[in-house]
Amino acid sequence: MSAHRKTLPQTLPEQLNARAARAGWPSTCDDRLVFDNARLQDLTRIWHAVRGGQALPRRGDFTARTLVRHLCDIAFVERVPGTPRRYRFGFYGSNLARYTGDGTGKFLDAMVPAQFIEPWCAAYDTVLEAGAPLRFVSHFRAFDLDYMTAESLIAPLCDAQGEASGLLASAVYTPRVA
């Protein structure tokens, strides 16, 4: 065996997971898109179908008819131009609002306590940089949900110029088993 072992570069999810471990963020990310929840698997299929031959779909490519089974469980998130680390919710489904309050039209930093902003932005940034949907499993500490686990799909969307600038997100909350 060679004394100079080749080190493979980390994938973006691996980089985020390493950062999360160093910072103590209770979240993991992967790109395998194997979900425990069938709704998230279905939404992933819809994202791929809507994308078609494009690199990324646009928010406007998704219709209420296409998303009818998921409207209460999704959020559309946009990165605010000129401020790369600020995000705003354009639409926020009622099932998500049950757990975190209605986020429609709100900025992430107005909804999430300051100590939890960095992991949320890091997740959103990673999805936009990857240019592909990612799966997250998080043990919540914000919103008085410290007893919940969320399995999430976060998928990138592009603007009119084809740049990754928005997200389609969905989360399924379950009580955490001790």
C-alpha positions in Angstrom: 0.0 0.0 0.0 1.3 3.4 -0.9 2.6 5.7 1.9 0.8 8.6 0.2 -2.8 7.7 0.4 -5.1 9.7 -1.9 -7.7 11.7 0.0 -11.0 12.1 -1.8 -12.6 15.5 -1.6 -15.6 15.8 0.6 -19.0 16.3 -0.9 -21.0 19.4 0.1 -23.2 17.4 2.4 -20.1 15.9 4.1 -18.6 19.3 4.5 -21.8 20.6 6.0 -22.0 17.6 8.3 -18.4 18.1 9.5 -19.2 21.8 10.1 -22.3 20.8 12.0 -20.4 18.3 14.2 -17.7 21.0 15.0 -20.4 23.5 15.9 -22.7 21.1 17.7 -25.6 21.6 15.3 -28.1 18.7 15.7 -28.5 18.1 12.0 -27.3 15.8 9.2 -27.5 16.2 5.5 -27.2 13.7 2.7 -27.7 13.6 -1.1 -29.1 10.1 -1.4 -32.7 11.4 -1.1 -33.9 8.2 0.6 -36.7 9.5 2.8 -38.4 7.8 5.7 -41.6 9.8 4.8 -43.4 8.9 1.6 -44.6 12.5 1.1 -41.0 13.8 0.9 -40.2 11.0 -1.6 -43.2 12.1 -3.7 -42.2 15.8 -3.5 -38.7 14.8 -4.7 -40.3 13.0 -7.7 -42.4 16.1 -8.5 -39.3 18.4 -8.3 -37.5 16.2 -10.8 -40.5 16.0 -13.1 -41.0 19.8 -13.1 -37.3 20.3 -13.7 -37.5 18.2 -16.8 -34.4 18.9 -19.0 -33.6 22.2 -17.2 -30.7 22.5 -14.8 -33.1 23.8 -12.2 -36.8 24.6 -12.1 -38.1 28.0 -11.4 -40.7 28.7 -8.7 -43.2 29.6 -11.4 -42.8 26.2 -12.9 -44.7 24.7 -9.9 -48.5 25.1 -10.0 -51.0 24.6 -7.3 -52.3 21.7 -9.2 -48.8 20.1 -9.3 -48.3 20.6 -5.6 -51.9 20.1 -4.4 -51.0 17.2 -2.1 -48.1 19.2 -0.6 -49.2 22.8 -0.3 -49.7 22.6 3.5 -46.3 21.1 4.0 -44.0 23.3 1.8 -42.3 26.6 1.9 -40.8 28.6 -0.9 -37.7 30.5 0.2 -35.8 33.1 -1.7 -32.3 34.4 -1.1 -32.5 38.2 -0.9 -30.4 39.8 -3.7 -27.4 41.8 -2.4 -27.4 40.1 0.9 -26.3 36.5 0.2 -27.0 35.3 3.8 -30.5 36.6 4.1 -33.6 34.5 3.2 -37.3 35.3 3.0 -40.3 33.0 2.9 -42.6 33.7 0.0 -45.1 31.0 0.9 -45.3 29.0 4.1 -47.7 26.0 4.4 -50.2 25.7 7.2 -48.7 22.5 8.6 -45.3 24.1 8.9 -47.0 27.2 10.5 -48.5 24.9 13.1 -45.0 24.3 14.5 -43.2 27.5 13.8 -45.8 30.2 13.2 -46.7 31.6 9.8 -43.6 32.6 7.9 -45.2 33.9 4.7 -43.4 37.1 3.7 -41.1 37.0 6.7 -37.3 36.9 6.8 -35.7 33.9 8.3 -33.8 36.1 10.8 -37.1 37.5 12.0 -38.5 34.0 12.7 -35.6 32.0 14.0 -33.8 33.0 17.2 -30.3 34.4 16.5 -28.4 31.5 17.9 -30.1 29.1 15.3 -29.7 31.3 12.2 -26.3 30.0 11.2 -27.3 26.3 10.8 -30.4 27.3 8.8 -28.4 29.6 6.5 -25.7 27.0 6.1 -28.3 24.4 5.0 -29.9 26.8 2.5 -26.5 27.9 1.2 -25.4 24.3 0.8 -28.4 23.4 -1.3 -28.0 26.4 -3.5 -24.3 25.6 -4.0 -25.0 21.9 -4.7 -27.6 22.8 -7.2 -29.5 19.7 -6.2 -32.1 18.6 -3.7 -30.7 17.4 -0.3 -32.2 15.5 2.6 -31.8 16.8 6.2 -32.6 15.3 9.5 -32.7 17.8 12.4 -33.4 17.6 16.1 -35.1 20.9 16.8 -34.0 23.3 19.5 -35.8 26.4 18.3 -39.5 27.2 18.5 -39.9 25.1 21.7 -39.7 22.0 19.5 -36.8 20.4 21.4 -38.8 17.2 21.5 -39.2 17.0 17.7 -37.2 15.6 14.8 -37.7 17.0 11.3 -36.9 15.1 8.2 -36.7 17.7 5.4 -36.3 18.0 1.6 -34.7 21.2 0.5 -34.5 21.6 -3.3 -33.0 24.5 -5.3 -34.9 26.8 -7.7 -33.5 29.2 -10.2 -34.3 32.8 -11.2 -35.1 34.0 -14.7 -31.4 34.0 -15.6 -31.0 30.4 -14.4 -29.1 31.2 -11.3 -29.8 29.2 -8.1 -31.6 31.7 -5.9 -34.6 30.0 -4.2 -35.6 26.9 -2.5 -38.6 24.6 -2.2 -38.6 23.2 1.3 -40.7 20.6 3.1 -40.5 19.2 6.6 -42.2 16.3 8.3 -42.1 16.6 12.1 -42.2 13.5 14.4 -41.7 13.2 18.2 -38.1 12.3 19.0 -37.6 8.9 20.5 -35.3 9.0 23.4 
